């Protein structure tokens, strides 16, 4: 299942906003600035890494990258909650702040394993095309196939055994999420990847201000982790 909906649109908006900051650099454009820009944004978005080369071809700062990374982690955690309907399972209304923090920490570990390759840009009709090969992380798919039934069976057995009788619904929900994350985190070190997906970024120059921006929706986020 490819990611879609509000979380993805917000993620795309993040990259588009930063893409607009790319300097036109006057008449002398730096060597393959388009590849450098895309590489820098992806490394920042998924690994929290600031590439100094990015600062040489754009106005994006280390603080910008840190903000983008943290926001992307928050959005992915929100997607996780919605996707697994974790606020509805025990009718708690919303997931606790403690559980959200744990989910975000999980995604930081998973994103650190993100695998992609940014190819050299190709100039075409004054624009720059940049192909990115993305190797989707299959941790959620594997969880569905191999762990989810066991998680629910084991947790139901714990409920029936009275383990949570003294807990509130919110606390039981936290315990479920904790068990779920333990299963998922056990897979991080042996993480696998699905078949390569290639997405193309197109950078164009605004004729009014000379700044480059990404024309297309950047769909790389739909492939980093498959659901």
C-alpha positions in Angstrom: 0.0 0.0 0.0 1.4 3.4 -1.0 1.1 6.2 1.5 -1.5 8.8 0.6 -3.7 11.4 2.2 -3.1 14.4 4.5 0.2 13.2 6.0 1.8 12.7 2.6 0.5 16.1 1.3 2.0 17.8 4.3 5.3 16.1 3.8 5.3 17.1 0.2 4.6 20.7 1.2 7.7 20.6 3.4 10.0 19.7 0.5 8.3 22.1 -1.9 8.8 25.0 0.6 12.5 24.3 0.9 12.9 23.8 -2.8 11.7 27.3 -3.4 14.7 28.5 -1.4 17.2 27.1 -4.0 19.3 30.0 -5.3 19.6 30.6 -9.0 23.2 31.4 -8.4 23.4 34.0 -11.2 24.8 33.1 -14.6 27.2 30.6 -13.2 25.3 27.6 -11.8 27.3 25.3 -9.6 28.1 21.8 -10.9 25.0 19.6 -10.6 23.3 21.8 -8.0 20.0 20.1 -8.7 21.4 16.7 -7.6 23.0 18.3 -4.6 19.8 20.0 -3.6 17.7 16.8 -3.9 20.3 14.7 -2.1 20.5 17.3 0.7 16.7 17.5 1.2 16.3 13.7 1.2 19.2 13.2 3.6 17.8 15.9 5.9 14.2 14.6 5.7 15.0 11.0 6.5 18.3 11.0 8.3 18.3 14.3 10.0 21.6 15.0 8.2 22.8 18.4 7.1 25.0 18.3 4.0 27.3 21.3 3.8 27.1 21.1 0.0 23.4 21.9 0.3 24.2 25.2 1.9 26.5 26.1 -1.0 23.7 25.8 -3.5 20.7 27.0 -1.5 19.6 29.1 1.5 18.6 26.0 3.5 20.3 26.1 6.9 21.1 23.4 9.4 18.3 24.7 11.5 15.9 24.4 8.6 16.9 20.7 8.1 16.5 20.0 11.8 13.0 21.5 11.7 12.1 19.6 8.6 13.3 16.3 10.0 11.5 16.7 13.3 8.3 17.7 11.5 8.6 14.7 9.1 9.0 12.3 12.1 5.9 13.8 13.7 3.9 13.4 10.5 5.0 9.8 10.1 4.1 9.0 13.7 0.6 10.5 13.1 0.3 8.4 9.9 1.2 5.3 11.9 -1.5 6.1 14.5 -4.1 6.7 11.8 -3.1 3.7 9.7 -3.3 1.2 12.6 -6.3 3.1 14.1 -4.5 3.1 17.5 -6.7 5.8 19.0 -9.8 3.7 18.2 -8.7 0.3 19.4 -9.7 0.9 23.0 -11.8 4.0 22.2 -9.4 6.3 23.9 -9.9 9.2 21.4 -6.2 10.0 21.1 -2.8 8.3 21.7 -0.9 9.5 24.8 2.0 11.8 24.5 4.3 9.1 25.9 3.2 6.6 23.2 3.6 9.3 20.5 7.2 9.9 21.7 7.9 6.2 21.5 6.5 6.0 18.0 8.6 8.9 16.9 11.8 7.3 18.3 10.9 4.1 16.4 10.7 6.1 13.1 14.0 7.8 13.7 15.6 4.3 13.9 13.7 3.2 10.8 14.4 6.3 8.7 18.1 5.9 9.5 17.9 2.8 7.3 16.3 4.6 4.4 17.9 3.5 1.2 17.9 5.7 -2.0 20.3 6.7 -4.7 20.1 10.2 -6.3 21.4 10.2 -9.9 23.1 13.0 -11.8 20.6 15.5 -13.2 19.9 15.8 -16.9 19.2 19.2 -18.4 16.2 19.2 -20.6 14.5 22.3 -22.1 16.1 24.5 -19.5 14.9 22.3 -16.6 16.7 19.7 -14.6 15.5 16.1 -14.3 16.8 14.1 -11.3 16.0 10.4 -11.0 16.0 8.9 -7.6 16.0 5.1 -7.0 14.2 4.3 -3.8 14.4 0.9 -2.1 11.2 0.7 0.1 11.7 -0.5 3.6 9.4 -3.5 4.2 9.3 -3.5 8.0 5.5 -2.8 8.2 4.7 -5.3 5.5 6.7 -8.0 7.3 4.9 -7.1 10.5 1.6 -7.6 8.8 2.6 -10.9 7.4 4.5 -12.4 10.3 3.8 -10.6 13.6 0.4 -9.0 13.7 -1.7 -12.1 14.4 0.7 -13.1 17.2 0.5 -9.6 18.7 -3.3 -9.6 18.9 -3.5 -13.2 20.1 -0.9 -12.6 22.9 -2.4 -9.3 24.0 -5.9 -10.8 24.1 -4.6 -13.6 26.3 -3.1 -11.0 28.6 -6.4 -9.2 28.8 -8.3 -12.4 29.5 -5.8 -13.3 32.2 -6.6 -10.1 34.0 -3.2 -8.5 33.6 -4.8 -5.1 32.9 -7.8 -5.1 35.2 -6.5 -2.3 37.3 -5.5 -0.1 34.3 -7.5 2.6 32.6 -8.3 2.3 28.9 -5.6 4.8 28.1 -3.0 2.8 30.0 -4.1 -0.5 28.2 -3.7 1.3 24.9 -0.2 2.4 25.9 0.6 -1.2 26.8 -0.6 -2.4 23.4 1.4 0.2 21.5 4.5 -0.7 23.6 4.1 -4.4 22.7 3.6 -3.5 19.1 6.7 -1.3 19.0 8.8 -4.0 20.7 7.9 -6.4 17.8 8.6 -3.8 15.2 11.9 -2.7 16.7 13.1 -6.3 16.9 13.1 -6.2 13.1 15.1 -3.0 12.6 18.6 -4.6 12.6 17.4 -7.2 10.0 15.4 -4.7 8.0 14.7 -5.6 4.4 13.7 -3.8 1.2 11.2 -4.2 -1.6 12.0 -3.9 -5.3 13.4 -0.6 -6.4 11.1 2.3 -7.3 12.3 5.2 -9.4 10.9 8.7 -9.0 11.8 11.7 -11.0 12.2 15.2 -9.6 12.0 18.2 -12.0 13.6 21.4 -11.1 12.6 24.5 -13.0 13.6 28.1 -12.8 11.1 30.8 -12.0 11.4 33.4 -14.8 10.4 36.2 -12.4 13.0 35.7 -9.6 15.5 33.2 -11.0 14.9 30.8 -8.2 14.7 27.1 -8.9 11.9 25.0 -7.5 10.6 21.5 -7.8 7.7 21.5 -10.2 6.3 18.0 -9.5 4.9 16.4 -6.4 7.8 14.7 -4.8 6.5 11.1 -4.3 9.7 9.7 -2.8 7.9 9.6 0.6 5.3 7.2 -0.8 8.1 4.6 -1.3 10.5 5.1 1.6 8.4 2.7 3.8 5.7 0.5 2.3 2.5 0.0 4.2 
